[in-house]
Each structure stands twice: as C-alpha cells, then as structure tokens.
Amino acid sequence: MRKASRLFEIIQILRLAKKPMTAATMAETLEVTVRSIYRDIAALQAMRVPIEGGRGIGYIMRPGFDLPPLMFSRSRRWRRSCCRWRCSNGRRTRS
C-alpha cells in the first residue's frame, strides 16, 4: 500500500472510531508494521490533522475534522468548463 493511501486510510479509521485506536490495531487492519503507523501518525500530526493520543494509549481524532472535497460538484464543473471555453476563444472574462 502506498503511503498516501495509508495516510488516507488512517484518517478514515480514526474518523469512524468510537474509542481510541491503538497502532497495533491499525497496523493489523492495514497490514503494515506498528512502526509505520507511528511514523504515519507523526506525519499527519505535522500536517495539522487533529490526532491526539500516544504510543500505548491509542489515538483519536478530534470531532469536526473533514477532508476537503476531492471532486468538484456538477455546477462547479460546468462553471469551470464555461470559463475554459471563454478563455480559449480569446475572451478573458470571469463569471
């Protein structure tokens, strides 16, 4: 599993968890070593993901953390395509 995928999965596991999750539990779920989970948690905390806890205690994510949308909505895609069409026709106007 690539690191980016693993970081995303850790965020998902912690968002859905009702109680603190240990690194051993996450490592078993993701089929990696406990050490990899510790490094990934540290990387996520460095990126300001609100993960609290520690080794041997377990990790939780503060409520209210959401990932930004990875895809545009239908109306946003339409507006972007119109803007691209206008720019490609020499008109540099914004809608």
CYANA upper distance limits for C-alpha pairs under 8 A (distance plus 0.5 A):
  1 MET  CA      5 SER  CA      7.09
  1 MET  CA      6 ARG  CA      6.98
  2 ARG  CA      6 ARG  CA      6.72
  3 LYS  CA      7 LEU  CA      6.60
  4 ALA  CA      8 PHE  CA      6.82
  5 SER  CA      9 GLU  CA      6.68
  6 ARG  CA     10 ILE  CA      6.63
  6 ARG  CA     30 LEU  CA      7.92
  7 LEU  CA     11 ILE  CA      6.85
  7 LEU  CA     40 ASP  CA      6.90
  7 LEU  CA     44 LEU  CA      7.79
  8 PHE  CA     12 GLN  CA      6.81
  9 GLU  CA     13 ILE  CA      6.58
 10 ILE  CA     14 LEU  CA      6.66
 10 ILE  CA     26 MET  CA      7.89
 11 ILE  CA     15 ARG  CA      6.54
 12 GLN  CA     16 LEU  CA      6.77
 13 ILE  CA     17 ALA  CA      6.59
 13 ILE  CA     26 MET  CA      8.29
 14 LEU  CA     21 MET  CA      7.63
 14 LEU  CA     59 TYR  CA      7.95
 14 LEU  CA     60 ILE  CA      6.37
 14 LEU  CA     61 MET  CA      6.25
 15 ARG  CA     60 ILE  CA      8.42
 15 ARG  CA     61 MET  CA      6.73
 15 ARG  CA     63 PRO  CA      8.40
 15 ARG  CA     65 PHE  CA      8.47
 17 ALA  CA     21 MET  CA      7.56
 17 ALA  CA     60 ILE  CA      8.02
 19 LYS  CA     60 ILE  CA      7.60
 20 PRO  CA     53 GLY  CA      8.45
 20 PRO  CA     57 ILE  CA      8.14
 20 PRO  CA     58 GLY  CA      5.43
 20 PRO  CA     59 TYR  CA      5.47
 20 PRO  CA     60 ILE  CA      5.50
 21 MET  CA     25 THR  CA      7.12
 21 MET  CA     26 MET  CA      7.55
 21 MET  CA     58 GLY  CA      5.30
 21 MET  CA     59 TYR  CA      5.64
 21 MET  CA     60 ILE  CA      7.09
 22 THR  CA     26 MET  CA      7.01
 22 THR  CA     55 ARG  CA      8.21
 22 THR  CA     56 GLY  CA      7.40
 22 THR  CA     57 ILE  CA      7.22
 22 THR  CA     58 GLY  CA      4.56
 22 THR  CA     59 TYR  CA      6.67
 23 ALA  CA     27 ALA  CA      6.39
 23 ALA  CA     34 VAL  CA      6.20
 23 ALA  CA     37 ILE  CA      6.43
 23 ALA  CA     38 TYR  CA      7.35
 23 ALA  CA     55 ARG  CA      7.92
 23 ALA  CA     56 GLY  CA      8.41
 23 ALA  CA     58 GLY  CA      7.14
 23 ALA  CA     59 TYR  CA      8.16
 24 ALA  CA     28 GLU  CA      6.65
 24 ALA  CA     33 THR  CA      8.45
 24 ALA  CA     34 VAL  CA      6.05
 25 THR  CA     29 THR  CA      6.77
 26 MET  CA     30 LEU  CA      6.56
 26 MET  CA     34 VAL  CA      8.43
 26 MET  CA     37 ILE  CA      7.73
 27 ALA  CA     31 GLU  CA      6.06
 27 ALA  CA     32 VAL  CA      5.50
 27 ALA  CA     33 THR  CA      6.04
 27 ALA  CA     34 VAL  CA      5.84
 27 ALA  CA     36 SER  CA      8.29
 27 ALA  CA     37 ILE  CA      6.77
 28 GLU  CA     32 VAL  CA      7.17
 28 GLU  CA     33 THR  CA      8.29
 32 VAL  CA     36 SER  CA      7.04
 32 VAL  CA     37 ILE  CA      8.03
 33 THR  CA     37 ILE  CA      7.24
 34 VAL  CA     38 TYR  CA      6.89
 35 ARG  CA     39 ARG  CA      6.83
 36 SER  CA     40 ASP  CA      6.56
 37 ILE  CA     41 ILE  CA      6.49
 38 TYR  CA     42 ALA  CA      6.74
 38 TYR  CA     55 ARG  CA      8.29
 39 ARG  CA     43 ALA  CA      6.69
 40 ASP  CA     44 LEU  CA      6.66
 41 ILE  CA     45 GLN  CA      6.62
 41 ILE  CA     51 ILE  CA      8.18
 42 ALA  CA     46 ALA  CA      6.64
 43 ALA  CA     47 MET  CA      6.90
 44 LEU  CA     48 ARG  CA      7.04
 44 LEU  CA     49 VAL  CA      5.98
 44 LEU  CA     51 ILE  CA      8.24
 45 GLN  CA     49 VAL  CA      5.62
 45 GLN  CA     50 PRO  CA      7.09
 45 GLN  CA     51 ILE  CA      6.72
 49 VAL  CA     65 PHE  CA      8.38
 50 PRO  CA     61 MET  CA      6.22
 50 PRO  CA     62 ARG  CA      6.22
 50 PRO  CA     65 PHE  CA      7.80
 51 ILE  CA     59 TYR  CA      7.10
 51 ILE  CA     60 ILE  CA      6.21
 51 ILE  CA     61 MET  CA      4.98
 51 ILE  CA     62 ARG  CA      6.95
 52 GLU  CA     59 TYR  CA      6.13
 52 GLU  CA     60 ILE  CA      5.93
 52 GLU  CA     61 MET  CA      6.62
 52 GLU  CA     62 ARG  CA      7.77
 53 GLY  CA     57 ILE  CA      6.87
 53 GLY  CA     58 GLY  CA      6.13
 53 GLY  CA     59 TYR  CA      4.97
 53 GLY  CA     60 ILE  CA      6.84
 54 GLY  CA     58 GLY  CA      6.32
 54 GLY  CA     59 TYR  CA      6.79
 61 MET  CA     65 PHE  CA      8.16
 72 PHE  CA     76 ARG  CA      6.27
 72 PHE  CA     77 ARG  CA      6.45
 73 SER  CA     77 ARG  CA      6.71
 74 ARG  CA     78 TRP  CA      6.83
 75 SER  CA     79 ARG  CA      6.77
 76 ARG  CA     80 ARG  CA      6.68
 77 ARG  CA     81 SER  CA      6.65
 78 TRP  CA     82 CYS  CA      6.72
 79 ARG  CA     83 CYS  CA      6.69
 79 ARG  CA     95 SER  CA      8.28
 80 ARG  CA     84 ARG  CA      6.69
 81 SER  CA     85 TRP  CA      6.63
 82 CYS  CA     86 ARG  CA      6.69
 83 CYS  CA     87 CYS  CA      6.66
 83 CYS  CA     93 THR  CA      8.25
 83 CYS  CA     94 ARG  CA      7.32
 83 CYS  CA     95 SER  CA      7.75
 84 ARG  CA     88 SER  CA      6.57
 85 TRP  CA     89 ASN  CA      6.83
 86 ARG  CA     90 GLY  CA      7.13
 86 ARG  CA     91 ARG  CA      5.77
 86 ARG  CA     92 ARG  CA      6.96
 86 ARG  CA     93 THR  CA      7.63
 87 CYS  CA     91 ARG  CA      5.76
 87 CYS  CA     92 ARG  CA      5.60
 87 CYS  CA     93 THR  CA      7.98
